[in-house]
Amino acid sequence: MLAMVKHKIQSAFQHHQLEKNLEWMNDLTSKDELYALALVTSKLAKIHLAVDNKLQIDMDLLLEIDTKTYQTSINILRKYMTTLKLNKKVEESLYAAAYSYHRHLCAAYKQFFDVYLTQNKIVFSPEKINLIACRYLNATFAMTKWRYFDDQPAPSGTWSNVYKVIRCAENLAIMNTNLFLYDFHKKEMSIASLLKQGFMMDTLQKGNYSRVQIQLTEQVLKVWASNPVITTKHKDDKYQFFVNIESDIGPERIRAIEKFANYRFWKTQRLVDLIEAYLCNVMTQKSLKEFKLEKIAPTEMMVQLFKKLRVDWCVEGYERQRRSEKRNKRNKLINISHGLENICNRLSTINPQLDSWAMFSHDGAQDAEMTSDTAARVHETQQQKPATHSQLGSENWLVVDESANGFGVNLGKSVSEWIEPGKLVGYIVPDEKDLFMIAEIKSVRKQADGNYRAGMQILGSHSAFVRIDRVQGQAHYFAATSAEVVKGYFVDEGDDLDLLDSFSGVYIESQGSHASQRASLIVPRSEYKRGNKVKISRNGDDQVFEMGLPLMKHRDWVCVALPM
């Protein structure tokens, strides 16, 4: 009895304290929405959660701020969707306010999980943890969506924090426990459904989707991607995507699977079936009411979106997208540099004639084909070098087969941590020393003999290092006041923006025999901004062009075509 009375008194006190702490929000509805969101963001930045008696009060405060600001953030999103680049300044101010708000909201929820998972003094009910976890994921995926609008991937640390939530939910068995994310919502959500939506949204950032299409995809997923199962067991032909919860990497297409306990899988068959059924009904002029999308967008817009999604999310036929040309057996070593920064550094030290070939081949012995024993011995020596060697951006790889547009390499029984599909490499061709080739890792597989093999696609040759100048001289949306660095921290760079007027890239000449038919430019993903004008200098001539749709887009780099 005494405990019950004590609990009621504490609840009343906490409620009074909560209302007092939220008095500043009472008149926000009468303020300009951008001002209101900026004010809320400043309050979120001051939140500090710690293991003390105030943790529960502070958590309730954060949840209430999130609830009261929800509609304002939706209104900002709606305005951003309808701006359509007609007013650049308005567009930038909307983006800056919305992204900063979601970033700080996400950081505040992250504080709670960092504290909660490292203590056992303060106990929350599974229902409360479920609500907090869902709000955290919702804020995280809202933040990443704004990044996708700007053709940027999720910030560093995003996925590792999402995977902490997965482990917590699995331990508490609340992965598929439904709840209303907000009291005014009419449809229940779960951690699993939010994860599937966030995972599938991240697959868009490698494609050419407009911000309207990105937003439409999210709305479609909210209708169709309900009650999924996030499983640890892989079955052939059942799953098309996976995540590795021991990494900071988002969802990937399944190419080759080993039975790792830290992999999570989910089905996409139903999504693809619904897309195909929708397109079929449109073609046969049947009713579309069963799909429950009539209030989202006109049919023409949905058809255009679904034709792109069914390619990126396809179930049948994806693994049959193999090379069409035969590869010839080879046995030679190449010295590669990985990552755009390392490639630029290497190219900047090589003159147009590549006279510095000796920097990687001291005696020219690697110019000719090696015997099997010699190549294997040198390659084995490379594999035995300490891990720090590969972190410097240079490794020796053994080429085992090649064609005009690609080649395969034997990586040995262990691979460097950086090696994964989508990574960029550059190397000098032993047979043609005047060529510096650029290639992309397309796949990494473990063979039956225990060796790893990587499949490479050649992006181009005759590449060169270039400095790229921004013509417009404008900083990134919110970089005028702050720049985002590792794991969501911000630093003031207002006085150093003049240093950000140029960056490095790789110029690839046009060549008909390789993947890039037109001359192209590879730039850091963080520097790519669709529609921005940049200037490059080649052979004494300045060329100004507008960055359009990318030819290829990965987490770290983007390849754009240059005008003919």
VONU-605596 format. One record per residue (C-alpha): residue in one letter; y, x, z; residue number from 1. Coordinates in steps of 0.5 Angstrom, whole numbers, plus 2048, in hexadecimal, padded with zeros to 3 digits. Each point is the difference from the previous one (the first is absolute). Layout:
N
<node A, <Y, X, Z>, NUM>;
...
This chain:
564
<node M, <800, 800, 800>, 1>;
<node L, <805, 806, 802>, 2>;
<node A, <7FE, 803, 7FA>, 3>;
<node M, <802, 7FA, 7FB>, 4>;
<node V, <806, 7FF, 804>, 5>;
<node K, <802, 808, 7FF>, 6>;
<node H, <7FE, 7FF, 7F8>, 7>;
<node K, <805, 7FA, 7FF>, 8>;
<node I, <806, 804, 804>, 9>;
<node Q, <7FF, 806, 7FB>, 10>;
<node S, <7FF, 7FC, 7FA>, 11>;
<node A, <807, 7FC, 802>, 12>;
<node F, <803, 806, 801>, 13>;
<node Q, <7FE, 804, 7FA>, 14>;
<node H, <802, 7FA, 7FC>, 15>;
<node H, <807, 800, 803>, 16>;
<node Q, <800, 807, 7FF>, 17>;
<node L, <7FE, 7FF, 7F8>, 18>;
<node E, <806, 7FB, 7FF>, 19>;
<node K, <805, 805, 803>, 20>;
<node N, <7FE, 806, 7FC>, 21>;
<node L, <800, 7FB, 7FA>, 22>;
<node E, <807, 7FD, 801>, 23>;
<node W, <803, 805, 7FA>, 24>;
<node M, <7FC, 7FC, 7FB>, 25>;
<node N, <803, 7F9, 802>, 26>;
<node D, <805, 800, 7FB>, 27>;
<node L, <7FD, 804, 7FA>, 28>;
<node T, <7FF, 7FA, 7FC>, 29>;
<node S, <807, 7FF, 7FF>, 30>;
<node K, <801, 808, 7FE>, 31>;
<node D, <7FF, 802, 7F9>, 32>;
<node E, <7F9, 802, 7FF>, 33>;
<node L, <801, 807, 7FE>, 34>;
<node Y, <804, 801, 806>, 35>;
<node A, <7FB, 7FC, 805>, 36>;
<node L, <7FA, 804, 7FD>, 37>;
<node A, <804, 807, 801>, 38>;
<node L, <801, 7FE, 807>, 39>;
<node V, <7F9, 7FE, 801>, 40>;
<node T, <7FE, 807, 7FD>, 41>;
<node S, <804, 804, 805>, 42>;
<node K, <7FD, 7FC, 806>, 43>;
<node L, <7F9, 802, 7FE>, 44>;
<node A, <802, 807, 7FF>, 45>;
<node K, <802, 800, 807>, 46>;
<node I, <7F9, 7FD, 803>, 47>;
<node H, <7FC, 805, 804>, 48>;
<node L, <7F9, 7FE, 802>, 49>;
<node A, <7FD, 804, 806>, 50>;
<node V, <7FA, 7FF, 805>, 51>;
<node D, <803, 7FC, 805>, 52>;
<node N, <801, 7F9, 803>, 53>;
<node K, <805, 7FE, 7FB>, 54>;
<node L, <7FB, 801, 7FA>, 55>;
<node Q, <7FE, 7F9, 800>, 56>;
<node I, <808, 7FE, 800>, 57>;
<node D, <802, 804, 7FB>, 58>;
<node M, <7FA, 7FE, 7FB>, 59>;
<node D, <802, 7F9, 801>, 60>;
<node L, <807, 802, 7FE>, 61>;
<node L, <7FE, 803, 7FA>, 62>;
<node L, <7FB, 7FA, 7FE>, 63>;
<node E, <806, 7FC, 801>, 64>;
<node I, <805, 804, 7FC>, 65>;
<node D, <7FB, 800, 7FA>, 66>;
<node T, <7FF, 7F8, 800>, 67>;
<node K, <808, 7FF, 801>, 68>;
<node T, <801, 805, 7FA>, 69>;
<node Y, <7FB, 7FD, 7FB>, 70>;
<node Q, <804, 7FB, 7FC>, 71>;
<node T, <806, 805, 800>, 72>;
<node S, <7FB, 805, 7FD>, 73>;
<node I, <7FD, 7FB, 7FB>, 74>;
<node N, <807, 7FE, 7FE>, 75>;
<node I, <802, 807, 7FE>, 76>;
<node L, <7F9, 801, 7FC>, 77>;
<node R, <802, 7FA, 7FC>, 78>;
<node K, <807, 802, 7FE>, 79>;
<node Y, <7FD, 807, 7FE>, 80>;
<node M, <7FB, 7FD, 7FC>, 81>;
<node T, <806, 7FC, 7FC>, 82>;
<node T, <805, 806, 800>, 83>;
<node L, <7FC, 803, 7FA>, 84>;
<node K, <804, 806, 7FF>, 85>;
<node L, <806, 7FC, 7FE>, 86>;
<node N, <804, 802, 806>, 87>;
<node K, <7FE, 807, 802>, 88>;
<node K, <804, 801, 806>, 89>;
<node V, <7FD, 7F9, 803>, 90>;
<node E, <7F9, 802, 7FE>, 91>;
<node E, <801, 807, 804>, 92>;
<node S, <803, 7FD, 806>, 93>;
<node L, <7FA, 7FB, 800>, 94>;
<node Y, <7FB, 805, 7FF>, 95>;
<node A, <803, 804, 806>, 96>;
<node A, <800, 7FB, 805>, 97>;
<node A, <7F9, 7FD, 7FF>, 98>;
<node Y, <7FD, 806, 7FF>, 99>;
<node S, <803, 803, 806>, 100>;
<node Y, <7FF, 7FA, 804>, 101>;
<node H, <7F8, 800, 7FF>, 102>;
<node R, <800, 807, 801>, 103>;
<node H, <802, 800, 807>, 104>;
<node L, <7FC, 7FA, 801>, 105>;
<node C, <7FA, 803, 7FE>, 106>;
<node A, <802, 806, 804>, 107>;
<node A, <801, 7FC, 806>, 108>;
<node Y, <7F9, 7FD, 800>, 109>;
<node K, <7FD, 807, 7FF>, 110>;
<node Q, <803, 802, 806>, 111>;
<node F, <7FC, 7FB, 804>, 112>;
<node F, <7FA, 802, 7FD>, 113>;
<node D, <801, 807, 801>, 114>;
<node V, <801, 7FE, 808>, 115>;
<node Y, <7FB, 7FB, 800>, 116>;
<node L, <7FA, 804, 7FD>, 117>;
<node T, <801, 806, 805>, 118>;
<node Q, <800, 7FC, 806>, 119>;
<node N, <7FC, 7FC, 805>, 120>;
<node K, <805, 7FD, 805>, 121>;
<node I, <803, 7FA, 7FC>, 122>;
<node V, <7FB, 7FB, 7FE>, 123>;
<node F, <802, 7FB, 7FA>, 124>;
<node S, <7FB, 7FB, 7FE>, 125>;
<node P, <7FD, 800, 7F9>, 126>;
<node E, <804, 7FA, 7FE>, 127>;
<node K, <806, 804, 801>, 128>;
<node I, <7FE, 806, 7FD>, 129>;
<node N, <7FE, 7FC, 7FA>, 130>;
<node L, <807, 7FD, 7FF>, 131>;
<node I, <803, 807, 801>, 132>;
<node A, <7FB, 803, 7FB>, 133>;
<node C, <801, 7FB, 7FB>, 134>;
<node R, <808, 800, 801>, 135>;
<node Y, <7FF, 808, 7FF>, 136>;
<node L, <7FC, 800, 7FA>, 137>;
<node N, <805, 7FA, 7FD>, 138>;
<node A, <806, 805, 802>, 139>;
<node T, <7FD, 806, 7FD>, 140>;
<node F, <7FE, 7FC, 7F9>, 141>;
<node A, <807, 7FD, 7FF>, 142>;
<node M, <803, 807, 801>, 143>;
<node T, <7FB, 803, 7FB>, 144>;
<node K, <801, 7FA, 7FB>, 145>;
<node W, <808, 802, 800>, 146>;
<node R, <7FD, 807, 7FF>, 147>;
<node Y, <7FC, 7FE, 7FA>, 148>;
<node F, <807, 7FC, 7FD>, 149>;
<node D, <803, 807, 800>, 150>;
<node D, <7FA, 803, 7FC>, 151>;
<node Q, <7FE, 804, 806>, 152>;
<node P, <7F9, 801, 804>, 153>;
<node A, <800, 7FE, 808>, 154>;
<node P, <803, 805, 804>, 155>;
<node S, <7FC, 806, 803>, 156>;
<node G, <7FC, 7FD, 806>, 157>;
<node T, <800, 7F9, 7FE>, 158>;
<node W, <7F8, 800, 7FF>, 159>;
<node S, <7FE, 804, 806>, 160>;
<node N, <804, 7FB, 804>, 161>;
<node V, <7FD, 7FA, 7FD>, 162>;
<node Y, <7F9, 803, 801>, 163>;
<node K, <801, 800, 807>, 164>;
<node V, <801, 7F9, 800>, 165>;
<node I, <7F9, 7FF, 7FD>, 166>;
<node R, <7FD, 804, 805>, 167>;
<node C, <803, 7FC, 806>, 168>;
<node A, <7FE, 7FA, 7FC>, 169>;
<node E, <7F9, 802, 7FF>, 170>;
<node N, <7FF, 802, 807>, 171>;
<node L, <803, 7F9, 803>, 172>;
<node A, <7FC, 7FC, 7FB>, 173>;
<node I, <807, 7FD, 7FD>, 174>;
<node M, <800, 802, 7F9>, 175>;
<node N, <7FF, 7F9, 7FD>, 176>;
<node T, <803, 7FC, 806>, 177>;
<node N, <805, 7FB, 7FD>, 178>;
<node L, <807, 7FE, 803>, 179>;
<node F, <806, 7FE, 7FE>, 180>;
<node L, <805, 806, 7FE>, 181>;
<node Y, <806, 7FC, 802>, 182>;
<node D, <800, 7F9, 804>, 183>;
<node F, <803, 7FD, 7FA>, 184>;
<node H, <7FB, 802, 7FB>, 185>;
<node K, <7FB, 7FB, 7FD>, 186>;
<node K, <7FA, 805, 7FE>, 187>;
<node E, <7FC, 804, 805>, 188>;
<node M, <800, 808, 7FF>, 189>;
<node S, <7FB, 805, 802>, 190>;
<node I, <800, 808, 801>, 191>;
<node A, <7FB, 800, 7FA>, 192>;
<node S, <804, 7FB, 7FB>, 193>;
<node L, <806, 805, 801>, 194>;
<node L, <7FD, 806, 7FF>, 195>;
<node K, <7FD, 7FD, 7FA>, 196>;
<node Q, <807, 7FE, 7FD>, 197>;
<node G, <803, 807, 802>, 198>;
<node F, <7FA, 804, 7FD>, 199>;
<node M, <801, 7FC, 7F9>, 200>;
<node M, <807, 800, 800>, 201>;
<node D, <800, 808, 801>, 202>;
<node T, <7FB, 800, 7F9>, 203>;
<node L, <807, 7FE, 7FD>, 204>;
<node Q, <804, 806, 801>, 205>;
<node K, <7FC, 804, 7FB>, 206>;
<node G, <801, 7FB, 7FA>, 207>;
<node N, <807, 7FD, 7FD>, 208>;
<node Y, <801, 7FA, 804>, 209>;
<node S, <807, 7FD, 800>, 210>;
<node R, <803, 7FE, 807>, 211>;
<node V, <7FF, 7F9, 7FE>, 212>;
<node Q, <7F9, 801, 7FE>, 213>;
<node I, <7FF, 804, 807>, 214>;
<node Q, <802, 7FA, 804>, 215>;
<node L, <7FC, 7FB, 7FC>, 216>;
<node T, <7FA, 804, 801>, 217>;
<node E, <801, 800, 808>, 218>;
<node Q, <801, 7F8, 7FF>, 219>;
<node V, <7FA, 7FF, 7FC>, 220>;
<node L, <7FC, 805, 805>, 221>;
<node K, <802, 7FB, 806>, 222>;
<node V, <7FD, 7FA, 7FD>, 223>;
<node W, <7FA, 803, 7FD>, 224>;
<node A, <7FE, 806, 805>, 225>;
<node S, <7FE, 7FC, 806>, 226>;
<node N, <7FA, 802, 805>, 227>;
<node P, <7FE, 806, 7FD>, 228>;
<node V, <7FB, 805, 803>, 229>;
<node I, <802, 807, 801>, 230>;
<node T, <7F9, 804, 800>, 231>;
<node T, <7FD, 807, 802>, 232>;
<node K, <7FA, 7FF, 7FB>, 233>;
<node H, <801, 801, 7F9>, 234>;
<node K, <7FB, 7FC, 7FB>, 235>;
<node D, <800, 802, 7F8>, 236>;
<node D, <804, 7FB, 7FC>, 237>;
<node K, <803, 7FD, 806>, 238>;
<node Y, <806, 804, 801>, 239>;
<node Q, <805, 803, 7FC>, 240>;
<node F, <805, 803, 805>, 241>;
<node F, <800, 804, 806>, 242>;
<node V, <804, 803, 806>, 243>;
<node N, <7FE, 806, 804>, 244>;
<node I, <803, 7FF, 807>, 245>;
<node E, <800, 807, 802>, 246>;
<node S, <805, 802, 7FB>, 247>;
<node D, <807, 7FE, 7FE>, 248>;
<node I, <7FE, 7FD, 7F9>, 249>;
<node G, <801, 7F9, 7FE>, 250>;
<node P, <7FA, 7FC, 7FC>, 251>;
<node E, <7FD, 803, 7FA>, 252>;
<node R, <7FB, 7FE, 7FB>, 253>;
<node I, <7F9, 802, 801>, 254>;
<node R, <7FD, 805, 7FB>, 255>;
<node A, <7FB, 803, 805>, 256>;
<node I, <7FE, 7FE, 807>, 257>;
<node E, <7FD, 804, 805>, 258>;
<node K, <7FD, 7FD, 807>, 259>;
<node F, <806, 802, 804>, 260>;
<node A, <801, 7FC, 806>, 261>;
<node N, <808, 800, 7FF>, 262>;
<node Y, <800, 7FC, 7FA>, 263>;
<node R, <802, 7F9, 800>, 264>;
<node F, <7FF, 7FB, 7FA>, 265>;
<node W, <802, 7F9, 7FE>, 266>;
<node K, <7FE, 7FB, 7FA>, 267>;
<node T, <805, 7FF, 7FA>, 268>;
<node Q, <7FB, 7FB, 7FC>, 269>;
<node R, <803, 7FA, 802>, 270>;
<node L, <807, 802, 7FE>, 271>;
<node V, <7FE, 802, 7F9>, 272>;
<node D, <7FC, 7FA, 7FF>, 273>;
<node L, <806, 7FC, 802>, 274>;
<node I, <804, 804, 7FB>, 275>;
<node E, <7FB, 7FF, 7FB>, 276>;
<node A, <800, 7F8, 801>, 277>;
<node Y, <807, 800, 800>, 278>;
<node L, <801, 803, 7FA>, 279>;
<node C, <7FA, 7FC, 7FD>, 280>;
<node N, <803, 7F9, 802>, 281>;
<node V, <807, 802, 7FD>, 282>;
<node M, <7FD, 802, 7F9>, 283>;
<node T, <7FC, 7F9, 800>, 284>;
<node Q, <806, 7FC, 803>, 285>;
<node K, <7FC, 7FE, 806>, 286>;
<node S, <804, 7FE, 807>, 287>;
<node L, <802, 806, 804>, 288>;
<node K, <800, 7FC, 807>, 289>;
<node E, <7FA, 803, 803>, 290>;
<node F, <803, 807, 800>, 291>;
<node K, <806, 7FE, 805>, 292>;
<node L, <805, 804, 7FC>, 293>;
<node E, <804, 7FB, 7FD>, 294>;
<node K, <806, 801, 805>, 295>;
<node I, <800, 808, 7FF>, 296>;
<node A, <802, 801, 7F9>, 297>;
<node P, <800, 7FD, 7F9>, 298>;
<node T, <7F9, 800, 7FC>, 299>;
<node E, <803, 805, 7FB>, 300>;
<node M, <802, 805, 806>, 301>;
<node M, <7F9, 7FF, 803>, 302>;
<node V, <7FC, 802, 7FA>, 303>;
<node Q, <804, 806, 7FE>, 304>;
<node L, <7FF, 802, 807>, 305>;
<node F, <7F8, 7FF, 800>, 306>;
<node K, <7FF, 803, 7FA>, 307>;
<node K, <802, 807, 803>, 308>;
<node L, <7FC, 7FE, 807>, 309>;
<node R, <7FA, 7FF, 7FC>, 310>;
<node V, <800, 807, 7FD>, 311>;
<node D, <802, 803, 807>, 312>;
<node W, <7FB, 7FC, 804>, 313>;
<node C, <7FA, 7FF, 7FB>, 314>;
<node V, <7F9, 800, 803>, 315>;
<node E, <7FC, 801, 7FA>, 316>;
<node G, <801, 805, 7FB>, 317>;
<node Y, <805, 805, 804>, 318>;
<node E, <7FA, 805, 801>, 319>;
<node R, <7FF, 800, 7F9>, 320>;
<node Q, <806, 803, 7FE>, 321>;
<node R, <7FE, 807, 7FE>, 322>;
<node R, <802, 805, 7FC>, 323>;
<node S, <7FF, 7FF, 7F8>, 324>;
<node E, <7FF, 807, 7FE>, 325>;
<node K, <7FA, 805, 801>, 326>;
<node R, <802, 806, 805>, 327>;
<node N, <7FD, 807, 7FE>, 328>;
<node K, <7FD, 804, 805>, 329>;
<node R, <804, 806, 803>, 330>;
<node N, <800, 805, 805>, 331>;
<node K, <807, 803, 802>, 332>;
<node L, <804, 801, 806>, 333>;
<node I, <807, 7FD, 800>, 334>;
<node N, <806, 801, 805>, 335>;
<node I, <803, 7FA, 802>, 336>;
<node S, <806, 7FE, 804>, 337>;
<node H, <800, 7F9, 803>, 338>;
<node G, <806, 7FB, 801>, 339>;
<node L, <806, 7FF, 7FD>, 340>;
<node E, <804, 805, 804>, 341>;
<node N, <7FB, 806, 7FF>, 342>;
<node I, <800, 7FF, 7F9>, 343>;
<node C, <808, 800, 7FF>, 344>;
<node N, <800, 806, 804>, 345>;
<node R, <7FA, 804, 7FC>, 346>;
<node L, <804, 7FD, 7F9>, 347>;
<node S, <807, 803, 803>, 348>;
<node T, <7FD, 807, 800>, 349>;
<node I, <7FD, 800, 7F9>, 350>;
<node N, <804, 801, 7FA>, 351>;
<node P, <7FF, 7FC, 7FA>, 352>;
<node Q, <7FB, 805, 7FD>, 353>;
<node L, <7FC, 800, 807>, 354>;
<node D, <800, 808, 800>, 355>;
<node S, <7FE, 7FF, 808>, 356>;
<node W, <7F9, 7FE, 7FE>, 357>;
<node A, <7FE, 807, 804>, 358>;
<node M, <803, 7FC, 806>, 359>;
<node F, <7F9, 7FD, 800>, 360>;
<node S, <7FB, 804, 7FC>, 361>;
<node H, <801, 807, 802>, 362>;
<node D, <7FC, 803, 7FB>, 363>;
<node G, <7FF, 7FB, 7FA>, 364>;
<node A, <7F9, 7FF, 802>, 365>;
<node Q, <800, 7F9, 801>, 366>;
<node D, <803, 7FF, 7F8>, 367>;
<node A, <7F9, 7FF, 7FD>, 368>;
<node E, <7FA, 7FC, 802>, 369>;
<node M, <7FD, 802, 806>, 370>;
<node T, <7F8, 801, 801>, 371>;
<node S, <7FD, 7FB, 805>, 372>;
<node D, <7FF, 805, 806>, 373>;
<node T, <807, 803, 7FF>, 374>;
<node A, <804, 7F9, 800>, 375>;
<node A, <7FB, 7FD, 806>, 376>;
<node R, <801, 807, 804>, 377>;
<node V, <808, 800, 800>, 378>;
<node H, <800, 7F8, 801>, 379>;
<node E, <7FB, 801, 806>, 380>;
<node T, <805, 805, 803>, 381>;
<node Q, <806, 7FB, 7FF>, 382>;
<node Q, <7FC, 7FB, 804>, 383>;
<node Q, <7FF, 805, 806>, 384>;
<node K, <808, 801, 800>, 385>;
<node P, <803, 7FD, 806>, 386>;
<node A, <803, 7F9, 800>, 387>;
<node T, <807, 803, 800>, 388>;
<node H, <7FF, 803, 7F9>, 389>;
<node S, <800, 7F9, 7FD>, 390>;
<node Q, <806, 7FE, 804>, 391>;
<node L, <804, 805, 7FC>, 392>;
<node G, <7FF, 7FC, 7FA>, 393>;
<node S, <7FC, 804, 7FC>, 394>;
<node E, <7F8, 800, 7FF>, 395>;
<node N, <7FB, 803, 7FB>, 396>;
<node W, <7FC, 7FA, 7FD>, 397>;
<node L, <7FA, 801, 7FC>, 398>;
<node V, <800, 7FC, 7F9>, 399>;
<node V, <7F9, 7FD, 7FE>, 400>;
<node D, <802, 7FC, 7FA>, 401>;
<node E, <806, 7FE, 7FC>, 402>;
<node S, <803, 7FC, 7FA>, 403>;
<node A, <806, 7FF, 7FD>, 404>;
<node N, <803, 7FB, 805>, 405>;
<node G, <7FC, 802, 807>, 406>;
<node F, <7FB, 805, 803>, 407>;
<node G, <7FC, 800, 806>, 408>;
<node V, <800, 805, 806>, 409>;
<node N, <7FB, 802, 805>, 410>;
<node L, <803, 800, 807>, 411>;
<node G, <7FA, 803, 804>, 412>;
<node K, <7FD, 7FD, 806>, 413>;
<node S, <807, 7FF, 803>, 414>;
<node V, <806, 7FE, 7FE>, 415>;
<node S, <808, 801, 802>, 416>;
<node E, <803, 7FA, 804>, 417>;
<node W, <805, 7FF, 7FB>, 418>;
<node I, <7FB, 7FF, 7FA>, 419>;
<node E, <800, 7F8, 7FE>, 420>;
<node P, <801, 7FC, 7FA>, 421>;
<node G, <807, 800, 7FE>, 422>;
<node K, <802, 807, 802>, 423>;
<node L, <804, 804, 7FB>, 424>;
<node V, <7FD, 807, 7FE>, 425>;
<node G, <803, 805, 7FB>, 426>;
<node Y, <7FD, 806, 7FD>, 427>;
<node I, <800, 806, 7FB>, 428>;
<node V, <7FB, 7FF, 7FA>, 429>;
<node P, <7FC, 807, 800>, 430>;
<node D, <7FE, 7FF, 7F9>, 431>;
<node E, <808, 7FE, 7FE>, 432>;
<node K, <804, 804, 805>, 433>;
<node D, <806, 7FD, 7FD>, 434>;
<node L, <7FE, 7F9, 803>, 435>;
<node F, <802, 7FD, 807>, 436>;
<node M, <7FC, 7FA, 800>, 437>;
<node I, <801, 7FA, 805>, 438>;
<node A, <7FA, 7FC, 802>, 439>;
<node E, <7FF, 7FA, 805>, 440>;
<node I, <7F9, 7FF, 804>, 441>;
<node K, <7FD, 7FA, 7FE>, 442>;
<node S, <7FA, 800, 804>, 443>;
<node V, <7FC, 804, 805>, 444>;
<node R, <7F9, 7FF, 801>, 445>;
<node K, <7FA, 803, 804>, 446>;
<node Q, <7FA, 802, 7FC>, 447>;
<node A, <7F9, 800, 802>, 448>;
<node D, <800, 808, 801>, 449>;
<node G, <805, 7FF, 805>, 450>;
<node N, <806, 803, 7FC>, 451>;
<node Y, <806, 7FC, 7FF>, 452>;
<node R, <803, 7FF, 7F9>, 453>;
<node A, <807, 7FE, 7FD>, 454>;
<node G, <801, 7FC, 7FA>, 455>;
<node M, <807, 802, 7FD>, 456>;
<node Q, <805, 7FD, 7FB>, 457>;
<node I, <804, 804, 7FC>, 458>;
<node L, <808, 7FE, 800>, 459>;
<node G, <803, 805, 7FC>, 460>;
<node S, <801, 807, 7FE>, 461>;
<node H, <806, 804, 7FE>, 462>;
<node S, <803, 7FE, 807>, 463>;
<node A, <806, 803, 803>, 464>;
<node F, <804, 800, 806>, 465>;
<node V, <807, 7FC, 800>, 466>;
<node R, <805, 7FE, 805>, 467>;
<node I, <802, 7F9, 7FF>, 468>;
<node D, <807, 7FE, 802>, 469>;
<node R, <802, 7F9, 802>, 470>;
<node V, <805, 7FD, 7FC>, 471>;
<node Q, <802, 7FA, 804>, 472>;
<node G, <802, 805, 806>, 473>;
<node Q, <7FE, 7FA, 805>, 474>;
<node A, <7FB, 801, 806>, 475>;
<node H, <7FA, 7FC, 801>, 476>;
<node Y, <801, 7F9, 802>, 477>;
<node F, <801, 802, 808>, 478>;
<node A, <800, 807, 7FF>, 479>;
<node A, <808, 800, 801>, 480>;
<node T, <7FF, 800, 807>, 481>;
<node S, <7F9, 802, 801>, 482>;
<node A, <7FA, 803, 7FD>, 483>;
<node E, <7F9, 7FE, 802>, 484>;
<node V, <7FB, 806, 802>, 485>;
<node V, <7F9, 800, 802>, 486>;
<node K, <7FD, 7FA, 804>, 487>;
<node G, <806, 7FC, 800>, 488>;
<node Y, <805, 804, 804>, 489>;
<node F, <807, 800, 7FD>, 490>;
<node V, <805, 806, 800>, 491>;
<node D, <808, 800, 7FE>, 492>;
<node E, <801, 803, 7F9>, 493>;
<node G, <807, 7FD, 7FF>, 494>;
<node D, <803, 807, 7FF>, 495>;
<node D, <7FB, 803, 7FC>, 496>;
<node L, <7FF, 7FB, 7FA>, 497>;
<node D, <803, 805, 7FB>, 498>;
<node L, <7FA, 804, 801>, 499>;
<node L, <7FC, 7FA, 7FD>, 500>;
<node D, <803, 800, 7F9>, 501>;
<node S, <7FA, 804, 7FD>, 502>;
<node F, <7F8, 800, 801>, 503>;
<node S, <7FB, 804, 7FC>, 504>;
<node G, <7FB, 7FD, 7FB>, 505>;
<node V, <7FB, 802, 7FB>, 506>;
<node Y, <802, 7FF, 7F8>, 507>;
<node I, <7FA, 7FF, 7FC>, 508>;
<node E, <801, 801, 7F8>, 509>;
<node S, <7FD, 7FA, 7FB>, 510>;
<node Q, <7F9, 801, 7FE>, 511>;
<node G, <7FC, 7FC, 7FC>, 512>;
<node S, <7F9, 802, 803>, 513>;
<node H, <801, 7FF, 807>, 514>;
<node A, <801, 7FA, 804>, 515>;
<node S, <808, 800, 800>, 516>;
<node Q, <802, 7FF, 7F8>, 517>;
<node R, <807, 800, 802>, 518>;
<node A, <804, 806, 804>, 519>;
<node S, <800, 7FE, 807>, 520>;
<node L, <803, 802, 807>, 521>;
<node I, <7FC, 800, 806>, 522>;
<node V, <804, 7FF, 806>, 523>;
<node P, <7FF, 7FF, 808>, 524>;
<node R, <7FF, 7F9, 802>, 525>;
<node S, <805, 800, 805>, 526>;
<node E, <805, 802, 7FA>, 527>;
<node Y, <7FE, 7FA, 7FB>, 528>;
<node K, <805, 7FA, 800>, 529>;
<node R, <7FF, 7FC, 7FA>, 530>;
<node G, <806, 7FF, 7FC>, 531>;
<node N, <804, 806, 803>, 532>;
<node K, <803, 805, 7FB>, 533>;
<node V, <7FE, 808, 800>, 534>;
<node K, <801, 806, 7FC>, 535>;
<node I, <7FC, 806, 7FF>, 536>;
<node S, <801, 806, 7FC>, 537>;
<node R, <7FB, 803, 7FB>, 538>;
<node N, <802, 806, 7FB>, 539>;
<node G, <807, 7FF, 802>, 540>;
<node D, <801, 7F9, 7FE>, 541>;
<node D, <801, 7FB, 805>, 542>;
<node Q, <7FD, 7F9, 800>, 543>;
<node V, <802, 7FA, 803>, 544>;
<node F, <7FB, 7FA, 801>, 545>;
<node E, <7FE, 7FA, 804>, 546>;
<node M, <7FA, 800, 804>, 547>;
<node G, <7FC, 7FA, 7FE>, 548>;
<node L, <7F9, 7FD, 801>, 549>;
<node P, <7FB, 806, 802>, 550>;
<node L, <7FA, 802, 7FC>, 551>;
<node M, <7FD, 802, 806>, 552>;
<node K, <801, 7FF, 808>, 553>;
<node H, <7FD, 803, 806>, 554>;
<node R, <801, 801, 807>, 555>;
<node D, <804, 807, 7FF>, 556>;
<node W, <802, 800, 7F9>, 557>;
<node V, <802, 7FC, 7FA>, 558>;
<node C, <800, 801, 7F8>, 559>;
<node V, <805, 7FD, 7FC>, 560>;
<node A, <801, 800, 7F8>, 561>;
<node L, <806, 804, 7FD>, 562>;
<node P, <804, 7FD, 7FA>, 563>;
<node M, <7FD, 801, 7F9>, 564>;
